[in-house]
Amino acid sequence: MNSKLKKKKRTLNKSRILFMISDAIGIALTYVLAIFALWFLIPNFDYMQPLMVLPIIIAFKLIVYYLFKLYHLVMVNVGLDEALKIALVVTLTNIVIIILTLAIPDFEFIIEYFFLFTTLWELMFMIAPRILKRLMTIFLFKHSYPTGSRTLIIGAGSGGKIVLNEIRNNPTLNNNIIGFVDDNEEKIGNLLSGYPIYGPISEIAKLIDRFNIEEVIIAIVNIEPKRFQEIVNYFIDKPVRIKRLPAFKDYRDNVPDQISDVNVEDLLSRPIIELDSEGIKEFIKGNKILVTGAGGSIGSELVRQILKYQPSSMLLVDFYENGVYDLSMEINLDIAKRSDFKPDIKVQIASVYNYTRMKTIIENYLPDYIFHAAAYKHVPLMEDSAMEAIRTNILGTYNMCRLADEFKVKKFVLVSSDKAVRPTNVMGATKRYAEMLIQHFSKTSKTNFSAVRFGNVLGSNGSVVPLFKKQIANGGPVTVTDSNIIRYFMTIPEAVSLILQAAEFASGGEIFILDMGEPVKIIDLAEKMIMLSGLKPYVDIQIKITGLRPGEKLFEELLVDKENNIGTKNKLIYIEKIENTKDIEQETKELLSSFEELNNKEVKYLLKQYVSTYTVDEKN
């Protein structure tokens, strides 16, 4: 158990003990008042007799309250249900005490008409401490001068109540609730916890203007992505911060009342991808997995998702130590919390273009499957460092293919790129050559070789989303290379899920293509990100057009041609029909023996000799 959980448990136990002490005092006061009333009303009343049994009554009641789990109630949100449970248990214990005292001869403590007296006073002493914090919060919230961001909550149901409670009880949130917005006509015009309910949701843009709203929280439980995007589009052009209640599957640490920021990924997401999880699990479970480039955006998510399918062990290989170190710490902490599954996690720092080093690693580990994600992927950087692109993307892939064949790896999966389609840059050309290597080895080896090709990944290192976030945080400008430039996007989890599915489908030599959906204009993406920050494009944050970078295309190649590609069991995964039919073993040796002797431009033209679809950027 980690220190955070231990601290949380100690706090919870301390809270329960305090409430037990409070209840003991409340019970004592209740019965002392009852004894005093009997002494005052009844001549010659023997008050010593009931005082002597009072400790027994207190002990009896506390034991019953504990058994009925009154000390397990969530104290910060005691409501009607909790109050009714307390009232029922208090009444029950008092009835038992009455029955017992009536059965004792000459015992004059409990007289029937004092039953109501003791029950009501005990309820007051028990409920008051439990709702005191909430009453104070509501009172101060209602009657102090309103501060914080003027906020509307979309959804006047259970989700809206969760958000309201979180704002009331979380001191780090600084929201001034103006009201709720809902589509239910029976709710519109009424109050929820004292706040007005407006509607319909389609009119929220007018409400934002009317009340000078600064923040909107979407609090509809498990809202469908399509409906979520529809709601956001009602007011996306308004300079308000947008937050949301996560779906139940995304709750962290079993705490449902968490409000999170809306990311641009939420606005570009497609319907939930359906995966054959059982098929992937059968493919992965109990096997030894090696991931190259494990510290990168795709590699690290591959590691996380593969672990869900219970491999016997994993070997994480990367040249950059910081990324893979952070990942190993993260997953080892997660594994430590589990009792059912303890895979062996190993890390090796190595370059895939170092054949001798990689041979030692693979010979010692003997993986069943290799996911090859190690690559240079930054288009403009590789235009000026063509030699390094060949060294890692081609030589590194060639080395890994040779070793997979030599050590009889069952499956080898190359993570490729849409830039490999009719490439206009070095990065794309080297990725296309890597695909050709995969198809070449699939014809000569017993190892199952395949490649998975997809487009831009939202949030990955070096992608536009982290860049735009930094530029917005710095006050702008946000830089876009061309106002007409478009790209296909996927989220990191989407891309990795489909890589695993394609790997399960692979029978050898395929280039799998992922359907990326509709393309997105980058300038629209920039505008949405600015507005999600509560700012106005071109007013608070400028957008600057900088011109296309070396090797960059204005329009991305269409990844999936559904008429000329072969479909699979997954409607978002296709197989490219065109195969590499020539033996490129000799060509690879020629390329790798000469590229280091050339300058940057000469390397590009050398590469073009072997990748016929590559168009060299003559300006660079």
C-alpha positions as CSV (number, residue, x, y, z in Angstrom):
1,M,0.0,0.0,0.0
2,N,1.5,3.4,-1.0
3,S,1.9,6.3,1.3
4,K,-1.1,8.2,-0.3
5,L,-3.5,5.3,0.4
6,K,-2.1,4.9,3.9
7,K,-2.6,8.6,4.7
8,K,-6.1,8.4,3.2
9,K,-6.9,5.4,5.4
10,R,-5.5,7.1,8.6
11,T,-7.7,10.2,7.9
12,L,-10.8,8.0,7.4
13,N,-10.2,6.1,10.6
14,K,-9.6,9.3,12.5
15,S,-12.8,10.7,11.2
16,R,-14.8,7.6,12.2
17,I,-13.4,7.8,15.8
18,L,-14.2,11.4,16.1
19,F,-17.8,10.8,15.0
20,M,-18.1,7.9,17.5
21,I,-16.9,10.2,20.3
22,S,-19.4,12.9,19.1
23,D,-22.2,10.3,19.1
24,A,-21.3,9.1,22.6
25,I,-21.4,12.6,23.9
26,G,-24.8,13.2,22.1
27,I,-26.3,10.0,23.5
28,A,-25.1,10.9,27.0
29,L,-26.6,14.4,26.8
30,T,-29.9,13.1,25.5
31,Y,-30.3,10.6,28.4
32,V,-29.0,13.1,31.0
33,L,-31.7,15.5,29.8
34,A,-34.3,12.7,30.0
35,I,-33.2,11.8,33.5
36,F,-33.3,15.5,34.6
37,A,-36.9,15.8,33.2
38,L,-38.0,12.6,35.0
39,W,-36.4,13.8,38.3
40,F,-38.2,17.2,37.9
41,L,-41.6,15.7,37.0
42,I,-41.7,12.6,39.2
43,P,-41.4,12.9,43.0
44,N,-38.8,10.7,44.6
45,F,-37.4,9.6,41.2
46,D,-34.3,7.5,41.7
47,Y,-31.9,9.1,39.2
48,M,-28.8,7.0,40.2
49,Q,-30.3,3.8,38.8
50,P,-30.5,5.1,35.1
51,L,-27.1,6.9,35.5
52,M,-25.5,3.6,36.3
53,V,-26.8,1.9,33.2
54,L,-26.1,4.9,30.9
55,P,-22.6,3.6,30.0
56,I,-24.1,0.3,28.9
57,I,-26.7,2.1,26.8
58,I,-23.9,4.2,25.1
59,A,-21.8,1.1,24.4
60,F,-24.8,-0.8,23.0
61,K,-25.8,2.0,20.7
62,L,-22.3,2.6,19.4
63,I,-21.9,-1.1,18.6
64,V,-25.2,-1.2,16.8
65,Y,-24.4,2.0,14.8
66,Y,-21.0,0.5,13.8
67,L,-22.7,-2.7,12.7
68,F,-25.2,-0.8,10.6
69,K,-22.2,1.1,9.0
70,L,-23.3,4.5,10.1
71,Y,-19.6,5.4,10.3
72,H,-19.0,4.4,6.7
73,L,-21.3,7.1,5.3
74,V,-19.7,9.8,3.2
75,M,-19.9,12.6,5.8
76,V,-19.2,15.5,3.5
77,N,-22.4,14.8,1.5
78,V,-24.9,13.6,4.1
79,G,-28.3,14.0,2.6
80,L,-31.9,12.7,3.0
81,D,-31.0,9.0,2.4
82,E,-28.2,9.1,5.0
83,A,-30.4,11.0,7.5
84,L,-33.2,8.5,7.1
85,K,-30.8,5.6,7.8
86,I,-29.6,7.3,11.0
87,A,-33.2,7.9,12.1
88,L,-34.1,4.3,11.5
89,V,-31.2,2.9,13.5
90,V,-31.7,5.4,16.4
91,T,-35.4,4.5,16.6
92,L,-34.6,0.8,16.5
93,T,-32.1,1.0,19.3
94,N,-34.5,3.1,21.4
95,I,-37.3,0.5,20.9
96,V,-35.0,-2.3,22.0
97,I,-34.0,-0.3,25.1
98,I,-37.7,0.4,26.0
99,I,-38.5,-3.3,25.7
100,L,-35.6,-4.3,27.9
101,T,-36.3,-1.7,30.6
102,L,-40.0,-2.6,30.7
103,A,-38.9,-6.2,31.3
104,I,-36.8,-5.2,34.4
105,P,-38.9,-5.1,37.6
106,D,-39.0,-1.7,39.4
107,F,-36.9,0.0,36.8
108,E,-38.4,3.5,36.3
109,F,-36.0,5.0,33.8
110,I,-37.7,4.8,30.5
111,I,-41.4,5.7,30.4
112,E,-43.1,5.3,27.1
113,Y,-43.9,9.0,26.5
114,F,-40.3,9.9,26.8
115,F,-39.5,7.7,23.8
116,L,-40.3,10.5,21.4
117,F,-38.2,13.0,23.5
118,T,-35.1,10.9,23.6
119,T,-35.3,9.9,19.9
120,L,-35.7,13.4,18.6
121,W,-32.9,14.8,20.8
122,E,-30.6,12.0,19.9
123,L,-31.3,12.5,16.2
124,M,-30.4,16.1,16.5
125,F,-27.1,15.4,18.3
126,M,-26.2,12.8,15.7
127,I,-27.1,14.5,12.4
128,A,-26.0,18.0,13.3
129,P,-22.2,17.3,13.4
130,R,-22.5,15.4,10.1
131,I,-24.2,18.2,8.2
132,L,-22.4,21.1,9.9
133,K,-19.6,21.4,7.3
134,R,-22.1,21.2,4.5
135,L,-24.5,23.8,6.1
136,M,-21.6,26.2,6.6
137,T,-20.4,25.7,3.1
138,I,-23.8,26.4,1.6
139,F,-24.4,29.3,3.9
140,L,-21.1,31.0,3.1
141,F,-21.5,30.1,-0.6
142,K,-24.9,31.7,-0.7
143,H,-24.5,34.7,1.4
144,S,-20.9,35.8,0.9
145,Y,-20.0,38.0,-2.1
146,P,-19.9,35.7,-5.2
147,T,-16.4,35.2,-6.4
148,G,-14.7,33.0,-8.9
149,S,-15.4,32.2,-12.6
150,R,-19.0,32.7,-13.6
151,T,-20.1,29.2,-14.5
152,L,-22.9,27.3,-16.2
153,I,-23.3,23.6,-15.6
154,I,-24.8,21.7,-18.6
155,G,-26.9,18.8,-17.3
156,A,-29.4,19.2,-14.4
157,G,-29.3,15.5,-13.5
158,S,-27.0,13.2,-11.4
159,G,-23.9,14.5,-13.2
160,G,-24.8,18.1,-12.5
161,K,-25.3,17.3,-8.8
162,I,-21.9,15.6,-8.7
163,V,-20.3,18.7,-10.2
164,L,-22.1,21.0,-7.8
165,N,-20.9,18.9,-4.8
166,E,-17.4,18.9,-6.1
167,I,-17.3,22.7,-6.5
168,R,-18.8,23.1,-3.0
169,N,-16.4,20.7,-1.3
170,N,-13.2,21.2,-3.3
171,P,-11.4,24.4,-2.2
172,T,-9.1,24.3,-5.2
173,L,-12.0,25.0,-7.5
174,N,-13.0,28.6,-7.9
175,N,-16.4,28.7,-9.5
176,N,-19.4,31.0,-9.0
177,I,-22.3,28.9,-10.2
178,I,-24.9,30.9,-12.1
179,G,-27.2,28.0,-13.0
180,F,-27.8,24.8,-14.9
181,V,-28.8,24.2,-18.5
182,D,-30.9,21.2,-19.6
183,D,-33.1,20.0,-22.4
184,N,-35.8,18.5,-20.1
185,E,-38.8,20.8,-20.3
186,E,-40.0,19.6,-16.9
187,K,-36.8,20.8,-15.3
188,I,-36.5,24.2,-17.2
189,G,-37.6,27.0,-15.0
190,N,-37.2,25.1,-11.8
191,L,-34.4,25.1,-9.2
192,L,-31.7,22.5,-8.4
193,S,-30.1,22.9,-5.0
194,G,-31.2,26.6,-5.1
195,Y,-29.9,27.3,-8.6
196,P,-32.1,28.1,-11.7
197,I,-32.3,25.6,-14.5
198,Y,-32.3,27.2,-18.0
199,G,-32.8,25.6,-21.4
200,P,-32.7,24.2,-23.9
201,I,-29.0,23.5,-24.3
202,S,-29.1,24.7,-27.9
203,E,-29.6,28.3,-26.5
204,I,-26.5,28.2,-24.3
205,A,-24.6,30.8,-26.5
206,K,-27.3,33.4,-25.6
207,L,-27.0,32.5,-21.9
208,I,-23.2,32.9,-22.0
209,D,-23.7,36.4,-23.4
210,R,-26.6,37.2,-21.0
211,F,-24.7,36.2,-17.8
212,N,-21.2,37.0,-18.9
213,I,-20.2,33.4,-18.4
214,E,-16.5,32.5,-18.1
215,E,-16.6,28.7,-17.8
216,V,-19.0,26.0,-18.9
217,I,-18.9,22.5,-17.3
218,I,-20.5,19.6,-19.3
219,A,-21.9,17.3,-16.6
220,I,-23.9,14.7,-18.6
221,V,-22.9,11.3,-17.4
222,N,-21.4,9.0,-20.1
223,I,-22.3,11.4,-22.9
224,E,-21.8,10.0,-26.4
225,P,-18.8,11.6,-28.3
226,K,-21.1,12.8,-31.1
227,R,-23.5,14.5,-28.7
228,F,-20.6,16.0,-26.8
229,Q,-19.2,17.6,-29.9
230,E,-22.7,18.8,-30.9
231,I,-23.1,20.6,-27.5
232,V,-19.6,22.1,-27.7
233,N,-20.3,23.4,-31.2
234,Y,-23.2,25.4,-29.8
235,F,-20.8,27.8,-28.1
236,I,-17.3,26.9,-29.4
237,D,-17.0,30.5,-30.8
238,K,-17.5,31.9,-27.3
239,P,-14.4,32.8,-25.2
240,V,-15.2,30.5,-22.3
241,R,-13.2,27.7,-20.6
242,I,-14.8,24.3,-21.2
243,K,-14.6,21.5,-18.7
244,R,-16.4,18.1,-18.4
245,L,-17.3,15.3,-16.0
246,P,-15.3,12.3,-17.1
247,A,-17.0,9.1,-18.2
248,F,-17.3,6.5,-15.4
249,K,-14.6,4.4,-17.1
250,D,-12.1,7.3,-16.8
251,Y,-12.6,7.9,-13.0
252,R,-9.3,7.8,-11.1
253,D,-8.8,6.2,-7.8
254,N,-12.5,5.3,-7.6
255,V,-13.4,9.0,-7.0
256,P,-16.2,9.9,-9.4
257,D,-16.5,13.6,-8.5
258,Q,-13.6,14.9,-10.7
259,I,-13.9,17.7,-13.2
260,S,-11.4,17.7,-16.0
261,D,-10.5,20.0,-18.9
262,V,-11.9,19.5,-22.3
263,N,-9.1,18.7,-24.7
264,V,-9.0,19.2,-28.5
265,E,-9.0,15.3,-28.7
266,D,-12.5,15.4,-27.3
267,L,-13.7,17.5,-30.2
268,L,-12.0,15.4,-32.9
269,S,-12.8,12.0,-31.5
270,R,-14.6,9.5,-33.7
271,P,-17.1,6.8,-32.4
272,I,-15.7,4.3,-30.0
273,I,-13.4,1.9,-31.8
274,E,-14.6,-1.7,-31.4
275,L,-11.7,-4.1,-30.9
276,D,-11.5,-7.9,-30.7
277,S,-10.1,-7.7,-27.2
278,E,-10.3,-11.5,-26.7
279,G,-8.4,-12.1,-29.9
280,I,-5.6,-9.6,-28.9
281,K,-5.4,-11.1,-25.4
282,E,-5.1,-14.6,-26.9
283,F,-2.3,-13.2,-29.1
284,I,-0.4,-11.5,-26.3
285,K,-1.1,-13.4,-23.1
286,G,1.9,-15.4,-21.7
287,N,4.3,-14.2,-24.4
288,K,7.6,-12.3,-24.2
289,I,7.3,-8.8,-25.9
290,L,10.0,-6.5,-27.0
291,V,9.2,-2.9,-27.9
292,T,11.8,-0.6,-29.5
293,G,11.4,3.2,-29.1
294,A,9.5,2.3,-25.9
295,G,10.0,5.7,-24.3
296,G,8.3,7.6,-27.2
297,S,4.7,8.6,-27.5
298,I,3.6,5.6,-29.5
299,G,6.0,3.2,-27.9
300,S,5.0,4.1,-24.3
301,E,1.3,3.7,-25.1
302,L,2.1,0.4,-26.8
303,V,3.7,-0.8,-23.6
304,R,0.7,0.3,-21.5
305,Q,-1.9,-1.3,-23.7
306,I,0.1,-4.6,-24.2
307,L,0.3,-4.9,-20.4
308,K,-3.5,-5.1,-20.2
309,Y,-3.3,-8.3,-22.2
310,Q,-1.0,-10.0,-19.7
311,P,2.3,-10.8,-21.4
312,S,4.7,-13.0,-19.3
313,S,7.4,-10.3,-19.6
314,M,8.3,-7.1,-21.5
315,L,11.7,-5.7,-22.7
316,L,11.7,-1.9,-23.3
317,V,14.4,-0.7,-25.6
318,D,15.2,3.0,-26.3
319,F,18.2,5.2,-27.1
320,Y,16.8,8.1,-25.0
321,E,17.1,7.2,-21.3
322,N,14.7,9.7,-19.7
323,G,11.5,8.7,-21.5
324,V,11.9,5.0,-20.9
325,Y,13.0,5.5,-17.3
326,D,9.8,7.5,-16.6
327,L,7.7,4.8,-18.3
328,S,9.4,2.0,-16.3
329,M,8.7,3.8,-13.0
330,E,5.1,4.3,-14.0
331,I,4.3,0.8,-15.0
332,N,6.2,-0.8,-12.1
333,L,4.1,1.3,-9.7
334,D,1.0,0.0,-11.4
335,I,2.2,-3.6,-11.3
336,A,3.0,-3.3,-7.6
337,K,-0.7,-2.5,-6.9
338,R,-1.8,-5.7,-8.6
339,S,-2.0,-9.1,-7.0
340,D,-3.2,-11.1,-10.0
341,F,-0.5,-10.3,-12.6
342,K,3.2,-9.6,-12.1
343,P,5.0,-9.5,-15.4
344,D,8.8,-9.1,-15.5
345,I,9.7,-5.7,-16.9
346,K,13.2,-5.1,-18.2
347,V,14.8,-1.9,-19.7
348,Q,17.8,-1.7,-22.1
349,I,19.3,1.5,-23.4
350,A,20.5,0.8,-27.0
351,S,20.4,2.1,-30.6
352,V,18.7,-0.1,-33.1
353,Y,21.3,0.8,-35.7
354,N,24.0,-0.9,-33.5
355,Y,23.7,-4.5,-34.8
356,T,26.1,-6.0,-32.2
357,R,24.3,-4.5,-29.3
358,M,20.9,-5.4,-30.5
359,K,22.0,-9.0,-31.2
360,T,23.2,-9.4,-27.6
361,I,19.9,-8.0,-26.3
362,I,17.7,-10.3,-28.4
363,E,19.9,-13.3,-28.0
364,N,19.6,-13.0,-24.2
365,Y,15.9,-12.2,-24.1
366,L,14.5,-14.3,-27.0
367,P,11.2,-12.4,-27.5
368,D,8.1,-14.0,-29.0
369,Y,7.0,-10.7,-30.6
370,I,8.7,-7.4,-31.5
371,F,7.0,-4.1,-31.9
372,H,9.4,-1.8,-33.7
373,A,8.5,1.8,-32.9
374,A,12.0,3.3,-32.8
375,A,12.3,5.9,-35.6
376,Y,13.1,9.5,-36.3
377,K,9.8,11.1,-37.3
378,H,10.2,14.9,-37.4
379,V,9.9,15.9,-41.0
380,P,11.7,19.3,-41.1
381,L,14.6,18.0,-38.8
382,M,15.2,15.0,-41.0
383,E,15.4,17.2,-44.1
384,D,18.6,18.6,-42.7
385,S,19.8,15.3,-41.2
386,A,19.1,12.8,-44.0
387,M,22.0,10.6,-43.0
388,E,20.6,10.1,-39.4
389,A,17.2,9.3,-40.9
390,I,18.7,6.5,-43.0
391,R,20.8,5.2,-40.1
392,T,17.9,4.8,-37.7
393,N,14.8,4.3,-39.9
394,I,16.4,2.0,-42.5
395,L,19.6,0.5,-41.0
396,G,17.8,0.1,-37.6
397,T,14.8,-1.6,-39.2
398,Y,17.1,-3.8,-41.3
399,N,19.0,-4.9,-38.2
400,M,15.9,-5.7,-36.3
401,C,14.5,-7.7,-39.2
402,R,17.6,-9.8,-39.6
403,L,17.7,-10.5,-35.8
404,A,14.0,-11.3,-35.7
405,D,14.6,-13.8,-38.5
406,E,17.8,-15.3,-36.9
407,F,16.2,-15.8,-33.5
408,K,12.9,-17.0,-34.8
409,V,10.6,-14.3,-33.5
410,K,7.0,-15.2,-34.1
411,K,5.8,-11.8,-35.2
412,F,7.5,-8.5,-36.1
413,V,5.4,-5.4,-36.4
414,L,6.7,-2.1,-37.9
415,V,5.1,1.1,-36.8
416,S,5.1,3.1,-40.1
417,S,3.6,6.4,-41.3
418,D,1.3,8.0,-43.8
419,K,4.3,10.0,-44.9
420,A,5.5,6.8,-46.6
421,V,2.8,7.3,-49.3
422,R,4.4,9.1,-52.3
423,P,6.9,10.7,-50.0
424,T,8.1,14.3,-50.5
425,N,10.5,14.2,-47.5
426,V,13.3,12.1,-46.1
427,M,11.4,10.8,-43.2
428,G,8.6,9.5,-45.4
429,A,11.1,8.0,-47.9
430,T,13.0,6.1,-45.1
431,K,9.7,4.8,-43.7
432,R,8.7,3.6,-47.2
433,Y,12.0,1.8,-47.5
434,A,11.4,0.2,-44.0
435,E,8.0,-1.1,-45.3
436,M,9.8,-2.6,-48.3
437,L,12.2,-4.4,-45.9
438,I,9.2,-5.8,-44.1
439,Q,7.7,-7.2,-47.3
440,H,11.1,-8.5,-48.4
441,F,11.8,-10.4,-45.2
442,S,8.2,-11.8,-45.1
443,K,9.1,-13.8,-48.3
444,T,12.3,-15.3,-47.0
445,S,11.7,-15.8,-43.2
446,K,9.5,-18.0,-41.1
447,T,8.9,-14.9,-38.9
448,N,5.6,-13.1,-39.6
449,F,6.5,-9.6,-40.7
450,S,3.9,-6.8,-41.1
451,A,3.7,-3.0,-40.9
452,V,1.0,-0.6,-39.7
453,R,0.7,2.8,-41.3
454,F,-1.3,5.7,-39.9
455,G,-1.3,9.5,-39.9
456,N,-0.7,12.2,-37.3
457,V,-1.2,11.4,-33.7
458,L,-2.8,14.0,-31.5
459,G,-0.7,14.8,-28.4
460,S,2.4,12.9,-29.5
461,N,5.8,14.4,-29.0
462,G,6.5,17.0,-31.7
463,S,2.9,17.1,-32.9
464,V,1.0,20.4,-33.3
465,V,-1.2,20.0,-30.2
466,P,1.7,20.3,-27.6
467,L,3.2,23.1,-29.7
468,F,-0.1,25.0,-29.8
469,K,-0.6,24.6,-26.1
470,K,2.8,26.1,-25.3
471,Q,2.3,29.0,-27.8
472,I,-1.1,29.8,-26.2
473,A,0.3,29.6,-22.7
474,N,3.0,32.1,-23.8
475,G,0.4,34.5,-25.1
476,G,0.9,33.6,-28.8
477,P,1.2,33.8,-31.6
478,V,0.1,30.3,-32.7
479,T,2.0,29.4,-35.8
480,V,0.4,27.6,-38.7
481,T,2.4,26.9,-41.9
482,D,-0.5,27.4,-44.3
483,S,-4.2,28.4,-43.9
484,N,-5.3,25.6,-46.2
485,I,-3.1,22.8,-44.8
486,I,-5.0,19.7,-43.7
487,R,-4.1,16.5,-41.8
488,Y,-5.6,13.2,-40.7
489,F,-5.6,12.7,-36.9
490,M,-5.9,10.0,-34.4
491,T,-5.5,10.0,-30.6
492,I,-2.5,8.0,-29.2
493,P,-4.8,5.3,-27.6
494,E,-6.8,4.9,-30.8
495,A,-3.7,4.4,-32.9
496,V,-2.0,1.9,-30.5
497,S,-5.3,-0.1,-30.1
498,L,-5.5,-0.5,-33.9
499,I,-1.8,-1.4,-34.1
500,L,-2.4,-4.3,-31.7
501,Q,-5.5,-5.4,-33.6
502,A,-3.6,-5.3,-36.9
503,A,-0.8,-7.3,-35.3
504,E,-3.3,-9.9,-34.3
505,F,-4.6,-10.1,-37.9
506,A,-1.2,-10.3,-39.5
507,S,-0.3,-13.4,-41.5
508,G,2.8,-12.0,-43.1
509,G,3.9,-9.3,-45.5
510,E,0.8,-7.0,-45.0
511,I,0.9,-3.2,-44.8
512,F,-2.1,-2.4,-42.6
513,I,-3.7,1.0,-43.1
514,L,-5.8,2.7,-40.4
515,D,-8.8,4.7,-41.4
516,M,-8.2,8.1,-39.9
517,G,-11.6,9.5,-40.6
518,E,-12.1,13.0,-42.0
519,P,-9.1,15.4,-42.4
520,V,-8.9,18.4,-40.2
521,K,-7.8,21.9,-41.2
522,I,-4.9,22.9,-38.9
523,I,-6.0,26.5,-38.7
524,D,-9.4,25.2,-37.4
525,L,-7.6,23.1,-34.9
526,A,-5.6,26.2,-33.7
527,E,-8.7,28.3,-33.4
528,K,-10.5,25.6,-31.3
529,M,-7.6,25.2,-29.0
530,I,-7.5,29.0,-28.4
531,M,-11.2,29.1,-27.7
532,L,-10.9,26.0,-25.3
533,S,-8.5,28.2,-23.3
534,G,-11.2,30.8,-22.9
535,L,-9.6,33.2,-25.3
536,K,-10.5,34.8,-28.6
537,P,-8.6,33.9,-31.8
538,Y,-7.1,36.9,-33.5
539,V,-8.1,39.1,-30.5
540,D,-6.4,37.6,-27.4
541,I,-4.2,35.2,-29.4
542,Q,-2.9,35.9,-32.9
543,I,-2.5,33.1,-35.5
544,K,0.5,33.6,-37.7
545,I,1.0,31.9,-41.1
546,T,4.6,30.9,-41.5
547,G,4.8,29.0,-44.8
548,L,5.3,25.4,-45.5
549,R,8.4,23.8,-44.0
550,P,10.9,21.8,-45.9
551,G,9.4,18.5,-47.1
552,E,5.9,19.4,-45.9
553,K,2.8,18.7,-48.0
554,L,-0.1,21.0,-48.1
555,F,-2.6,18.2,-48.5
556,E,-2.0,14.8,-46.9
557,E,-2.3,11.7,-49.0
558,L,-5.5,9.7,-48.6
559,L,-4.5,6.8,-46.5
560,V,-7.4,4.5,-47.2
561,D,-8.7,3.9,-50.7
562,K,-11.6,1.6,-49.9
563,E,-12.0,0.5,-53.5
564,N,-8.4,-0.6,-53.9
565,N,-7.6,-1.7,-50.4
566,I,-8.5,-5.0,-48.8
567,G,-10.9,-4.9,-45.8
568,T,-10.4,-6.8,-42.6
569,K,-12.7,-7.9,-39.7
570,N,-12.2,-4.5,-38.2
571,K,-13.9,-1.8,-40.3
572,L,-11.2,0.7,-39.6
573,I,-8.3,-1.5,-40.7
574,Y,-7.4,-2.2,-44.3
575,I,-4.6,-3.9,-46.2
576,E,-2.7,-2.2,-49.0
577,K,-2.9,-4.4,-52.2
578,I,0.4,-3.2,-53.7
579,E,3.3,-5.4,-52.6
580,N,7.1,-5.1,-53.0
581,T,8.0,-7.9,-55.4
582,K,11.7,-7.4,-55.8
583,D,14.6,-8.7,-53.7
584,I,16.1,-5.6,-52.0
585,E,18.8,-7.4,-50.0
586,Q,21.6,-6.3,-52.4
587,E,20.1,-2.8,-52.8
588,T,20.0,-2.4,-49.0
589,K,23.7,-3.4,-48.7
590,E,24.6,-0.9,-51.4
591,L,22.6,1.9,-49.8
592,L,24.0,1.3,-46.3
593,S,27.6,1.0,-47.6
594,S,27.6,4.4,-49.3
595,F,25.3,6.9,-47.5
596,E,27.7,8.0,-44.8
597,E,30.2,9.3,-47.4
598,L,27.8,11.7,-49.0
599,N,26.5,15.2,-48.0
600,N,22.9,15.8,-47.0
601,K,21.6,16.6,-50.6
602,E,23.5,13.6,-52.1
603,V,22.0,11.3,-49.5
604,K,18.5,12.3,-50.6
605,Y,19.2,11.6,-54.3
606,L,20.8,8.2,-53.3
607,L,17.6,7.4,-51.4
608,K,15.5,8.3,-54.4
609,Q,17.4,5.6,-56.4
610,Y,15.9,3.0,-54.2
611,V,12.4,4.6,-53.4
612,S,11.0,5.3,-56.8
613,T,7.9,7.2,-55.4
614,Y,10.1,9.7,-53.5
615,T,10.1,13.3,-54.8
616,V,13.1,15.2,-53.5
617,D,12.4,18.7,-52.3
618,E,14.7,20.6,-54.7
619,K,14.8,23.7,-52.4
620,N,16.6,21.9,-49.7
